[in-house]
Amino acid sequence: MATPDMLINALTTMLVTLDPPGLAPVFLGLTVGMTAPQRRQVAFRGSLIAFGILAVFALFGSSVLGLLGISIGAFRIAGGMLLFWISFEMVFERRQERKEKTSQAAITIDHIHNIAVFPLALPLIAGPGAISATVLLAGTFPGPADRALLIGVIALIMALVYVTLLIAERLDRFLGVTGRAILTRLLGVILAALSVQFVVDGVRSAFNL
């Protein structure tokens, strides 16, 4: 049976790994041009999808990746490359240029759903680090009841992520067009560095360096 210390350790590990405050400004950059209801929808769907992903890894652990022949190192490399692509578009405003060529109606339901899945749910929320932490924690919660408690911890953290993204929507009102442009470029650089770190960690893990 899981002890209080194990639950506190799991809660702390997931909280530090997901870093809800760090997700808030990234969320602002990814949802430029969306209305408040659209932002809430993206935040809810992204958090829900990320919870589902982490819950699957909590239940099945490393057997999921092992069954597919995928190592955590390979997952880090792939996630880092995809994240670098997003950061490149943020820095050079490629995403904004595409939006300017179309009307406001371009932000369709499909677009909102796509943003919620990638890159918000995966790899920003349920990224390689969060999945790795979930798989490692699942190893310390062997029983079915223990796994249920771990999923409860993940649900609690994901609720905190959702609330943080809602707060990010309010912060966006104070930034303005100039503030959003500066923030998007700055976060693009940070995301680029983060994506490179994902790749470096993945290479080290894959080749046991």
Secondary structure, DSSP 8 states (H G I E B T S, - for coil): ---HHHHHHHHHHHHHHH-HHHHHHHHHHHTTT--HHHHHHHHHHHHHHHHHHHHHHHHHTHHHHHHHT--HHHHHHHHHHHHHHHHHHHHTTHHHHHHHTS-GGGS-HHHHHHHIIIIIIIIIIS-HHHHHHHHHHHTT--SHHHHHHHHHHHHHHHHHHHHHHHHHHHHHHHHHHHHHHHHHHHHHHHHHHHHHHHHHHHHHHHHT-
